[in-house]
Amino acid sequence: MTQTTTKTKFTFQDYLHYDDGTDNRYELEDGELILMNPPTFDHALIIRLLANNFEAEINRLNLPWLTLQSIGVRTSINRSRIPDISVINRDQIIQRDVSAILESASLLAVEIVSPESRTRDYRFKRSEYSVVGIPEYWIVDPIEQKVTVLTLVEGLYEQVEFRGNERISSQTFPELALTVEQVLQG
């Protein structure tokens, strides 16, 4: 997935109402729009597997949560990211007919690494998600064949890497029974 940026500087309000007449999705980074290209099929299958497993746990535990894709998370004054998956509390949806961008922390965010998103996913989003207070952040890396789970502790992320047949440990979903191998196979 390659990224394209615009030259015009946008405010967060401009971003909320931006429509270029296409189905393109953009992240906002310091006032610039960054085009998010469509995912690969591998990427889409990983999203599907994780979303289905998260939803199954939410339903099993009868939690007031939702697993959503393609919603934004405002991370600073002129920044908004679009995690591949966000787990949110239903109460975070205040108004249904406005841009799907949270202005509060999701419960969990997942990013799936592509060659072009490596730095964004491992560095920028890690720091932005910690500042906004997302308690758990997963980085699924098909290139390195690992899943990194970052847990927010006193404002900073502590990370644990999982590989192969290791069961992924999650504070959000402690009984989730998924291995890295299962996730990467989608």
C-alpha positions in Angstrom: 0.0 0.0 0.0 1.6 3.2 -1.1 0.8 6.5 0.4 0.0 9.8 -1.2 -0.2 13.1 0.6 -2.0 16.3 -0.3 -0.3 19.8 -0.4 -3.2 21.7 1.2 -3.2 22.0 5.0 -6.5 20.9 6.6 -7.8 21.6 10.1 -9.5 18.7 11.9 -12.9 20.2 11.1 -12.0 20.4 7.4 -11.0 16.7 7.6 -14.3 15.8 9.2 -16.2 17.2 6.2 -13.7 16.4 3.4 -15.2 14.7 0.4 -13.2 14.4 -2.8 -16.1 12.5 -4.6 -14.3 9.1 -4.3 -14.4 6.2 -1.9 -10.8 7.0 -0.9 -9.9 6.9 2.8 -7.4 9.4 4.3 -5.6 9.8 7.6 -4.8 13.3 8.7 -1.2 13.9 9.7 -0.2 17.4 10.7 -2.9 18.9 8.5 -2.0 16.8 5.4 -4.3 14.1 4.0 -2.5 10.7 3.6 -4.3 8.4 1.2 -4.8 4.9 2.6 -4.7 2.4 -0.3 -7.0 -0.6 -0.4 -5.6 -3.6 1.5 -4.2 -6.8 0.0 -6.3 -9.9 0.3 -3.9 -11.2 3.0 -4.5 -8.0 4.9 -8.2 -8.2 4.5 -8.3 -11.9 5.6 -6.4 -11.1 8.8 -8.8 -8.3 9.5 -11.7 -10.6 9.0 -10.3 -13.3 11.3 -9.5 -10.9 14.1 -12.8 -9.0 13.9 -14.7 -12.3 13.9 -12.8 -13.6 16.9 -13.1 -10.3 18.8 -16.9 -10.2 18.1 -17.2 -13.8 19.3 -15.6 -12.9 22.6 -17.7 -9.8 23.0 -20.8 -11.8 22.4 -19.7 -14.7 24.6 -19.0 -12.2 27.5 -22.1 -10.1 26.7 -20.0 -6.9 26.6 -21.3 -3.5 25.4 -18.5 -3.3 22.8 -18.2 -3.3 19.0 -15.5 -4.3 16.6 -15.3 -1.8 13.8 -13.2 -1.3 10.7 -12.2 1.9 8.9 -13.2 4.3 11.7 -10.9 7.1 12.6 -9.3 7.9 16.0 -8.3 11.5 16.6 -4.8 11.5 18.0 -4.0 15.2 18.3 -5.2 18.6 17.1 -4.6 17.9 13.4 -4.1 14.2 13.4 -6.5 11.3 12.8 -5.6 7.7 12.2 -7.6 4.8 10.8 -6.7 1.6 12.6 -7.4 -1.6 10.7 -9.6 -2.7 13.6 -10.9 -0.7 16.6 -12.8 -2.2 19.6 -14.9 0.4 21.2 -17.6 0.8 23.8 -21.0 1.3 22.2 -21.4 4.5 24.3 -18.6 6.1 22.2 -21.0 6.4 19.3 -22.8 9.6 20.3 -24.2 10.6 16.9 -24.5 8.0 14.1 -24.8 10.4 11.1 -21.4 12.1 11.4 -17.9 11.1 10.3 -16.9 7.9 12.1 -14.0 9.4 14.0 -13.6 8.8 17.7 -12.4 11.7 19.8 -11.8 9.4 22.8 -9.6 6.3 23.0 -10.8 3.0 21.7 -10.4 -0.1 23.9 -8.1 -1.8 21.5 -6.5 -0.8 18.1 -5.0 -3.2 15.5 -2.7 -2.3 12.7 -1.5 -4.7 10.1 1.9 -3.9 8.7 2.6 -3.4 5.0 6.0 -2.5 3.6 4.9 1.1 3.3 3.3 1.4 6.7 6.1 0.0 8.8 7.4 3.2 10.3 3.9 4.6 10.8 2.7 1.5 12.5 5.7 0.8 14.7 6.7 4.4 15.6 4.2 7.1 14.9 1.0 5.3 15.7 2.6 3.7 18.8 3.3 7.1 20.2 0.0 8.7 19.1 -2.1 5.8 20.5 -0.3 5.9 23.8 -0.8 9.7 24.1 -4.6 9.3 23.3 -4.8 6.5 25.9 -5.6 3.4 23.9 -5.0 0.6 26.5 -4.0 -2.1 24.0 -2.5 -1.9 20.6 -1.7 -4.8 18.4 0.8 -4.7 15.5 0.3 -7.7 13.2 3.4 -8.0 11.0 3.1 -10.6 8.2 6.5 -9.6 6.9 8.3 -10.4 10.2 5.8 -13.2 11.0 4.9 -11.8 14.5 2.3 -10.1 16.5 3.3 -7.4 18.9 0.9 -6.6 21.7 1.5 -3.3 23.4 -0.2 -2.6 26.8 -0.4 0.9 28.2 1.2 1.1 31.6 1.6 4.6 33.2 1.3 6.4 29.9 3.9 4.2 28.0 3.5 1.0 26.1 5.1 -2.2 27.3 5.4 -4.7 24.5 5.4 -8.5 24.1 6.1 -10.2 20.8 4.5 -13.4 19.8 5.6 -15.8 17.0 4.6 -19.1 15.4 2.4 -21.3 17.6 2.5 -19.0 20.6 -0.9 -18.0 21.9 -1.4 -14.3 21.8 -2.0 -12.8 25.3 -4.5 -9.9 25.5 -5.6 -7.9 28.5 -8.7 -6.9 26.6 -9.6 -10.4 25.7 -7.8 -12.6 28.3 -9.5 -15.9 27.1 -8.9 -15.3 23.4 -7.3 -18.5 22.0 -5.4 -17.4 18.9 -1.9 -18.1 17.8 0.3 -15.9 15.6 0.2 -18.7 12.9 -3.6 -18.7 12.9 -3.8 -14.9 12.6 -1.2 -14.7 9.8 -3.0 -17.4 7.8 -6.2 -15.3 8.1 
